[in-house]
Amino acid sequence: MCLDSTKCPLCDGFAQAELSYPNWVVPCGKCGHFLIDDSAFRLLPEKDLKEPDFPGHGKPFDNPFWGSRYLLSAMARECYEKAKDERQEWLVVEAGEAHGNTTVRERVKGIQNGDQGNLARLIAEAQMKAPKTEDDKKIGVLSLLHRHYIACGSSVFEIDCNKDYPLFFLKGPEFLTSAVRFLVDDGYVRVKSETMDGTMMLEITSDGCQFCERALRPADSKRDWVLAPLNNLGGAVGIVARDRLEKLERIREDNEHVDFLIRMCSEINSCFLQGHLLATLLVMRALLNYVPPIFGCKSFSSVAAQSPVSLKEQFETLEEGLRKVADYQTHRTMKPGDCYPSRAQVEPYKPAFELLIDEVIRTLRGTATGAQQR
Ligand SMILES: [Zn+2]
């Protein structure tokens, strides 16, 4: 329980923390500068939120925050990059209880219930932003180089792998180096120089720029250059927002039948992100055909017909609009002057599509708990 004020409580790196009542100010090279209350300062380094194993008890207790410190470190760095010297904007990490005489287990319980501090919220937010797949990790790094290029006109960017991994919500420097290696293999990035201590001068190639330009809408590439990796933009870029996918993932824990549905949603997002709009439309239409049994119906038009008035109109938009656009694109035959669909053919259906996904989630949850729907 002893507090080491020379060690960053989020990444264990060297950081000379100073008490500035009621919080500690931690100037960390990796996490940026942030504030933390005494309680969180004591709690977090505690075996990374994991209670020590006792003899006879093989497993650690079921702790949803175990191993989550790196996520807080990423959140702190993100705030710091936005705010720099404006201290009032730095992240404040709180576990809310001053003494810390209670066990780690009890305190984690309090945090989990949301009645202590902001840890639960911060970790949940960071989990949404953190890359889930190897591709996400690569895109995170590449999109930062691209943003830098757009903002400064320079295709060269220096990263310090040992310090900059929190910028990409990664667990450690090795994940950043491997993402860079993969990008080099893809031909999207060149390493211009590299030192033994992990500093690299990276250059985004024209292929890399083209990839980002295809994947990002113009509005998004104007965002602050250093912020969210591409996947953090969640619903702003894809069709099915990341939090909806997360909800479906949680349903999958008890109900693996949703596997295919999740794959469809991910495929819709990835097609849309890469500008494959024909495929986006077709998989969206396929989803309309796929979900009716969830609502006890045979066709999507019956789903629309039996929905409450407020939803009915939205679902009819999908049936009458989205389906027709997708049909048109599937059944057309070659003519001079054929045009590839633009995003404008998909975007009008995003709100109704989201409402449908919400309704699917709501109904699946009802089914999972055995409650009768409708
Ligand atoms: Zn740190």
Residues whose N, C-alpha, C, O or C-beta is under 5 A from the ligand:
A	BS01	ZN	C8 L10 C11 G13 C28 K30 C31
